[in-house]
Amino acid sequence: MFRTIIWIIYFIFKILILTPALFKVKSLDKQNRIKEKDELTYKVAKKWGRELIDLSGSKVEVIGEENIPKDGALLFVSNHQSNLDIPILLGFIDKPKAFIAKEELSKLPLLSPWMKHINCVFIRRGNPREALKAIKEGIKLLKEGYSFVIFPEGTRSKDGTLGEFKPGSLKLATKSGAPIVPVTIKGAIDMMQKDSLVIKPANVKLIISKPIFMDDDIAKDSNALAEKVRNIINENLNS
């Protein structure tokens, strides 16, 4: 529990000391210096993600980093084991990325401005109209060159096993044309389980599989595409 308390204190402290950097990001945005804003935001997010994982006492092994296409927007499709999945993905996948996040996170002071500046899209669960609006916004940003991460299970796993994908979860790729990169997070559940705030050290594997391009025949069948991506992640989890 002591580690958890230190982690939370550091989390809050770090947000506060990043306030000058946030002012800089807002200034660049107002001046329409978007490239500089994006570069600064990504640099801060990556460093912060790594620091949070280091503070947990955990080690992350990245496998398959060479599978990430260098150019263009990507849709990273990942399983979801822990609240710490987000800092893992921010810190250990070397490509700027945003998240499709639940609407509640947009109300968090100090944190939500950073999420908005990395182009996170907030989705109201249980409201189909708002969900469709969020998906359209994500598609627009993907077409503009911003990569995204989605957790198609829709919630964290209770036991580390892979849940079913939500219907239409891969529309961001099929409608934008962005390649899908399946990502498997293995071992993060040992860091922080669902419905628990206790943080424990763990050895985590971050497995990045080969991309699936939307000009492949399978991309024409959304159900088959979702099944293929899910099978890739599930095989990695069980290997």
C-alpha positions as CSV (number, residue, x, y, z in Angstrom):
1,M,0.0,0.0,0.0
2,F,2.9,2.3,0.7
3,R,4.0,2.1,-3.0
4,T,0.4,3.0,-4.0
5,I,0.4,6.1,-1.8
6,I,3.8,7.3,-3.2
7,W,2.5,6.7,-6.7
8,I,-0.6,8.7,-6.2
9,I,1.3,11.6,-4.6
10,Y,3.8,11.6,-7.5
11,F,0.9,11.5,-10.0
12,I,-0.7,14.6,-8.5
13,F,2.6,16.4,-8.0
14,K,3.7,15.7,-11.6
15,I,0.5,17.2,-13.0
16,L,1.1,20.3,-10.9
17,I,4.7,20.8,-12.0
18,L,3.7,20.3,-15.6
19,T,1.5,23.4,-15.5
20,P,4.1,25.6,-17.2
21,A,4.4,23.1,-20.0
22,L,0.6,23.0,-20.3
23,F,0.6,26.8,-20.7
24,K,3.2,26.4,-23.4
25,V,1.1,23.8,-25.2
26,K,-2.0,26.1,-25.0
27,S,0.1,29.0,-26.3
28,L,1.3,27.0,-29.3
29,D,-2.2,25.9,-30.0
30,K,-3.5,29.4,-30.0
31,Q,-0.7,30.5,-32.4
32,N,-1.7,27.6,-34.7
33,R,1.8,26.1,-34.3
34,I,0.3,22.6,-34.3
35,K,3.4,20.6,-35.2
36,E,5.4,22.2,-32.3
37,K,2.4,21.7,-30.0
38,D,2.1,18.0,-30.9
39,E,5.8,17.4,-30.5
40,L,5.8,18.9,-27.0
41,T,2.7,17.1,-25.9
42,Y,4.0,13.8,-27.1
43,K,7.4,14.3,-25.4
44,V,5.7,15.1,-22.1
45,A,3.2,12.2,-22.4
46,K,5.9,9.6,-23.2
47,K,8.2,10.7,-20.4
48,W,5.3,10.8,-17.9
49,G,4.1,7.3,-18.9
50,R,7.5,5.8,-18.4
51,E,8.0,7.5,-15.0
52,L,4.7,6.2,-13.8
53,I,5.6,2.6,-14.7
54,D,9.1,3.0,-13.2
55,L,7.5,4.2,-10.0
56,S,5.3,1.1,-9.8
57,G,8.4,-1.0,-9.7
58,S,7.4,-2.8,-12.9
59,K,9.4,-3.7,-16.0
60,V,8.0,-3.6,-19.5
61,E,9.5,-5.8,-22.3
62,V,8.5,-4.5,-25.7
63,I,8.3,-7.3,-28.4
64,G,7.7,-6.5,-32.1
65,E,8.4,-2.8,-32.1
66,E,9.7,-3.2,-35.7
67,N,6.1,-3.9,-36.7
68,I,5.0,-0.3,-36.2
69,P,4.8,1.5,-39.6
70,K,6.9,4.7,-39.4
71,D,4.6,6.9,-41.5
72,G,0.9,7.6,-41.3
73,A,-1.8,7.3,-38.8
74,L,-2.5,3.9,-37.1
75,L,-5.2,2.4,-35.0
76,F,-3.6,0.5,-32.1
77,V,-6.1,-2.2,-31.0
78,S,-5.3,-3.4,-27.5
79,N,-6.6,-5.6,-24.8
80,H,-7.3,-3.9,-21.4
81,Q,-6.0,-5.4,-18.2
82,S,-5.3,-2.5,-15.9
83,N,-5.7,1.3,-15.2
84,L,-1.9,1.3,-15.9
85,D,-2.4,0.2,-19.5
86,I,-2.5,3.8,-20.6
87,P,0.9,4.9,-19.2
88,I,2.3,1.6,-20.6
89,L,1.1,2.5,-24.1
90,L,2.1,6.1,-23.8
91,G,5.6,5.4,-22.5
92,F,6.6,2.3,-24.5
93,I,5.1,2.6,-28.0
94,D,7.2,5.1,-29.8
95,K,4.6,6.9,-31.8
96,P,2.3,9.8,-30.8
97,K,-1.1,8.5,-30.0
98,A,-4.5,9.5,-28.5
99,F,-7.2,7.4,-26.9
100,I,-10.9,6.8,-27.1
101,A,-11.7,7.5,-23.5
102,K,-14.8,7.4,-21.3
103,E,-16.4,10.8,-20.8
104,E,-15.8,10.8,-17.1
105,L,-12.1,11.4,-17.7
106,S,-12.9,14.7,-19.5
107,K,-14.0,16.2,-16.1
108,L,-10.7,15.5,-14.3
109,P,-9.0,18.9,-13.6
110,L,-5.4,19.3,-14.8
111,L,-5.4,15.8,-16.5
112,S,-8.2,16.4,-19.0
113,P,-6.5,19.4,-20.7
114,W,-3.5,17.1,-21.5
115,M,-5.8,14.5,-22.8
116,K,-7.6,17.0,-25.0
117,H,-4.3,18.3,-26.4
118,I,-3.1,14.8,-27.4
119,N,-6.5,14.7,-29.3
120,C,-8.3,12.1,-27.1
121,V,-11.9,11.6,-28.0
122,F,-14.3,11.2,-25.1
123,I,-17.2,8.9,-25.4
124,R,-20.4,8.7,-23.4
125,R,-21.2,5.1,-22.7
126,G,-24.8,4.0,-23.0
127,N,-25.6,6.8,-25.4
128,P,-25.6,5.5,-29.1
129,R,-25.9,8.9,-30.6
130,E,-23.0,10.4,-28.6
131,A,-21.0,7.3,-29.3
132,L,-21.5,7.7,-33.0
133,K,-20.5,11.3,-32.8
134,A,-17.3,10.3,-31.0
135,I,-16.5,7.7,-33.6
136,K,-16.9,10.2,-36.4
137,E,-14.5,12.6,-34.6
138,G,-12.0,9.8,-34.2
139,I,-12.3,9.0,-37.9
140,K,-11.7,12.6,-38.8
141,L,-8.6,12.8,-36.7
142,L,-7.2,9.6,-38.1
143,K,-7.6,11.0,-41.6
144,E,-5.7,14.1,-40.4
145,G,-2.8,11.9,-39.4
146,Y,-3.3,11.3,-35.7
147,S,-2.9,7.8,-34.4
148,F,-5.3,6.3,-31.8
149,V,-5.6,3.5,-29.3
150,I,-8.8,1.7,-28.6
151,F,-9.8,-1.0,-26.1
152,P,-12.5,-2.9,-28.0
153,E,-13.5,-4.9,-24.9
154,G,-14.9,-1.7,-23.5
155,T,-13.7,-2.3,-20.0
156,R,-10.9,-3.9,-18.0
157,S,-10.6,-7.6,-17.7
158,K,-11.2,-9.0,-14.2
159,D,-8.9,-12.0,-14.6
160,G,-6.6,-11.1,-17.5
161,T,-8.5,-13.1,-20.1
162,L,-9.7,-11.4,-23.3
163,G,-13.3,-10.4,-23.5
164,E,-15.5,-10.0,-26.5
165,F,-15.1,-7.0,-28.8
166,K,-17.9,-4.5,-28.8
167,P,-19.8,-4.4,-32.1
168,G,-18.4,-1.8,-34.5
169,S,-15.3,-1.2,-32.4
170,L,-13.1,-1.3,-35.5
171,K,-15.0,1.3,-37.5
172,L,-12.3,3.8,-36.8
173,A,-10.0,1.8,-39.1
174,T,-12.5,0.6,-41.7
175,K,-13.9,4.1,-42.2
176,S,-10.6,6.0,-42.1
177,G,-8.4,3.5,-43.9
178,A,-5.8,3.6,-41.1
179,P,-3.9,0.3,-40.6
180,I,-4.7,-1.7,-37.5
181,V,-1.8,-2.7,-35.2
182,P,-2.9,-5.4,-32.7
183,V,-1.3,-4.8,-29.3
184,T,-1.2,-7.4,-26.5
185,I,-0.6,-6.3,-22.9
186,K,0.4,-9.3,-20.8
187,G,0.9,-9.1,-17.1
188,A,-0.4,-5.6,-16.4
189,I,-3.3,-7.2,-14.4
190,D,-0.6,-8.1,-11.8
191,M,0.2,-4.4,-11.4
192,M,-3.4,-3.2,-10.5
193,Q,-6.5,-5.4,-10.7
194,K,-9.9,-4.2,-11.6
195,D,-11.8,-2.7,-8.6
196,S,-8.5,-2.3,-6.7
197,L,-6.2,0.8,-6.2
198,V,-3.3,-1.3,-4.9
199,I,-0.2,-1.0,-7.2
200,K,2.3,-3.9,-7.2
201,P,5.5,-4.5,-9.2
202,A,5.1,-6.8,-12.2
203,N,6.8,-8.0,-15.3
204,V,4.8,-6.9,-18.3
205,K,5.1,-7.9,-21.9
206,L,3.9,-5.4,-24.6
207,I,3.6,-7.4,-27.8
208,I,3.1,-5.5,-31.0
209,S,1.9,-7.6,-33.9
210,K,2.2,-7.0,-37.7
211,P,-0.2,-4.4,-39.1
212,I,-3.4,-5.2,-40.9
213,F,-3.9,-2.9,-43.9
214,M,-7.4,-1.8,-44.9
215,D,-6.8,-2.7,-48.5
216,D,-6.6,-6.4,-47.5
217,D,-9.7,-8.4,-48.4
218,I,-10.5,-9.1,-44.8
219,A,-11.1,-5.5,-44.1
220,K,-14.2,-5.7,-46.2
221,D,-15.9,-7.9,-43.6
222,S,-16.0,-6.1,-40.3
223,N,-16.9,-9.2,-38.3
224,A,-14.1,-11.3,-39.8
225,L,-11.7,-8.4,-39.2
226,A,-12.7,-8.1,-35.6
227,E,-12.3,-11.9,-35.1
228,K,-8.9,-11.8,-36.8
229,V,-7.6,-9.0,-34.5
230,R,-9.1,-10.6,-31.4
231,N,-7.5,-14.0,-32.3
232,I,-4.1,-12.4,-32.7
233,I,-4.3,-10.8,-29.3
234,N,-5.7,-13.9,-27.7
235,E,-2.9,-16.1,-29.1
236,N,-0.3,-13.8,-27.7
237,L,-2.0,-13.8,-24.3
238,N,-2.0,-17.6,-24.2
239,S,1.4,-18.1,-25.6
